[in-house]
Amino acid sequence: VQLVESGGGLVQPGGSLRLSCAASGFPFSSSAISWYRQAPGKAGELVAVISSAGGNKNYADFVKGRFTISRDNAKNTVYLQMNTLKPEDTAVYYCVAVETNLGGQGTQVTVSS
């Protein structure tokens, strides 16, 4: 099982980023995928989750209306479009296969002016 996150970086408040999670080694199209984040000194937070076919999506209240989770099962990839970013969104973002609870190494997102 391998999940590799990418797309993080430094962005100004109000800016946007799109994270990607490329998966392999398990039946991706049958797996729900979550995005989590962890800021320094804080507990991890569930950000969003998408069902295996992409029809069901759920978001944490603190990202509703700003973030969008999506997936392309033909590419074994899940995305997290992040708009109107705030400094409090700064964290390492991880994608996790729900059924196995296995995730990647994460990608750093820093929102700062």
Secondary structure, 3 states (H helix, E strand, C coil): CEEEEECCEEECCCCCEEEEEEEECCCHHHCCEEEEEECCCCCCEEEEEECCCCCCEEECCCCCCCEEEEEECCCCEEEEEECCCCHHHCEEEEEEECCCCEECCCEEEEECC
